[in-house]
Each structure stands twice: as C-alpha cells, then as structure tokens.
Amino acid sequence: MTKQRQAGVSPQARGREMARLGRHLWQQLGSVKKAAVELMNQHPDICSLQAHRYACGLSQDQAAVRYNEVTGHQTSLGGTTLNAWEAWARGRGGAGSPPTFSSLLILATAYGQGPLGVAEERISPGDLVAEAYERLAPEDQLSLKSFAAATLPSARPETAEAATPGSLPLSQSSASQLLAAGGNIIGGDFSLDVPTVENGNPAIRVFSLPNPQPGQLLNLTWTSFGFGVERLIRQIKNLGRRLDADACFGINEAGLVMATLLASAQFGRCPIGYLKCIKNRDDIALDEASSYPALRESPTIVLCDFEVKHANVVGFITNQLRHRYPGAEIYFAVFGAMTKDPRLEVADFDDLTGAGIMRAADFAAVFIAATMSPPGIEPPLELR
C-alpha cells in the first residue's frame, strides 16, 4: 500500500484490517500471545494492549462486551474506555488514561479466551502494558509484580543454589525478569536518573545482574541478552518524545547484534553501522573492517555497546563518529554498566564506573539495561 493510500485510511478501517490480520495470525500460531508479538513485529506503532485485542479479532466495542461478560455483567464498560486505555499505552501527547491493575486482570482473562471466546490461554496482565509499565501508578506496578511473583513456578534446585547472599529472593524479584532470565539470576529492578534530552524523561528502569561467582565473568544466556535489549527498547519508547534514528551503530560484534535488533524492532530497519575496535595496551583504534553507512547531514545516531567499564572506548568512538558525521546527535544504548561498589542497585548515575566517560561523551541521552559487578559480563556465544 502506498503512503498516499495509507494516509487516506480511516482509523476505523485500519482497526478492522488489524483485527483481521490478528485473527489470521492466531489461526497460524494457535496463541493470542504469539499472534500479538508477531503483530507488533510487523507493525511497531501498535502497542501491546492493542495487539492482544487484535489477536482476538475484536473491535474496541466487542472487547468491551467481552470484558463485561468476564465480570458477569457487574460492569458496564464501553468501547470509549478501551480507546482511552490504548491511547495511553501508545504514549502520544499524554492522551488517554491508564487501566487499573484490576482492569488488566479482567482484560487478560478476556483476551485469553481467544477469538472464539472459549480458549483458556494464560495471559499475564503485565504483558498487556509491556512498553508502558513504567508509566503506571506505583501501586499498580507493585500489584503487577506481586501477582506475577505469586504465579511463578517453584525455582529449580540449581537456580536456588546459585543465589547469592546479597541478591533478592526470587519471590521478591519481578516475575517478567525471572521468566526471561533463563539460566541467569536477575536481581532487583530499580529507577535511575540518567543524562537525557532537554525536557526528556531522565528516569529509566534498570535491572541488576548479580554474579553467583564473584571474580569471574558472568556468562549471559540468550534470554537474558534479549531481555536486556527489550528493556532498552522500553526506555527509548519512554524518552519523553519520539526518537527517530538515521542509523544504529554497534561497537564490536555484541554491539552489532544489539544495533541490529534495535534497528529492526524500534527504528524501522534503519541503516546499521559496525565499529570494530582494536585495543592495544595503551590505545584504541578502529579496524578497516568497520562499516559506515551514508547518512544525511547532522544525522541522529544510536550507538550500541555491550558494556561500560573503565576504558574510554565510547569516548573514542564518539569522537570518530562526530568527525565522520559532523553535527551528529548521538544517543548511547548500553547493555551493562559496572558499578563502583558491590551494591548493584545504585542511587545515582555517578555511582557507575563509567559515568564520567559517558558524561564527557556528551550523548543526547543514555539508556542502560542492567548494572553489573567486576569483572563484568560475557555475551552469548562469547561474542566480542
């Protein structure tokens, strides 16, 4: 469909088309959750709350009827309320209003019934507001965490044995993190103020990565790695304004994987750059294998790195990018940031080992998925 035709499509017509596509995906995949994820992959502008409704093939009015049926008609919800919740979840200009925890519970049950209204698929209420979780009221965030933790299966013996004295008990951690972590322990989830754009949202949600074997590198699983990338995407969506990147650059192979995922999931498959570092004892250089896409003047660049420790790699890289792309506005997305002391849930950005390095680089904004302890973390498959 051309841009001209897309521009002429009414919201109602597009909603019907998305509901048709969602139901088709449900028929293919046999799951509302899987259909919703695929729908969001194909249409990044659709929020999770909408995607689950579309996966059931429902209009807002039909979803409201389903909602009232779940409550035994003790409620009289209308389609306008669904519209307000979804407008809020999309996070555009402060429109709409957030659903309450109880409403999310009812919606999760309603959408778990599938297009035919007879299924019993378990959908987490937290999944419905995945990208907007940080904008919920604190009481509803706590309720979602407590509900998810209460429904977790018992920890496997090997997971329990790996817990460290300083880490949170599994029952106190965010359930979504625990489920995503696979073989790694995911510690506390906390808020951290970071450098950001003018009038932007400085508060990001960061999770900690406790190391059950102090003094050794923590090897990440693919699920932990993917969970961190998803956290970066949430932070980018909650920047306070829309971030449109002209290119994503990855530092070394692990950063390149991150850049590829962000470019595909968040930035409409924008061009991808590759920065292969050669680190000697006293200096850093860029290998000739590095790749630089052609960009417009004064481009917006998202720079991705796997971890920030003591070495000023990002400072060197940023200078190189600004020399090659004059006037570039550079945003920095890093998976793991090392802390100065063993406590991973830091209270201040300057408690991070690389805080001074990141400030000196003068990034437009900084996004951090997790905090880590020395000597650091190792990406899956030992990517470099």
Secondary structure, DSSP 8 states (H G I E B T S, - for coil): --HHHHHHS-HHHHHHHHHHHHHHHHHHHS-HHHHHHHHHHH-TTS-HHHHHHHHTT--HHHHHHHHHHHTTT-----HHHHHHHHHHHHTSTT-S----HHHHHHHHHHHHTTTTT-------HHHHTGGGGGGS-HHHHHHHHHHHHHT-----HHHHHH--TTS--GGGS-HHHHHHHTTS----EEEEE----TT---EEEEEE---SSTTS-EE--HHHHHHHHHHHHHHHHTSSS----SEEEEEHHHHHHHHHHHHHHTSSS--EEEE-EEE-SS-EEE-TT-B-----SS-EEEEEEEEE-SS-HHHHHHHHHHHHSTT-EEEEEEEEEEBSSS--S-SSGGGBTTHHHHHHTT-SEEEEEEEE-TT-EE-GGG--
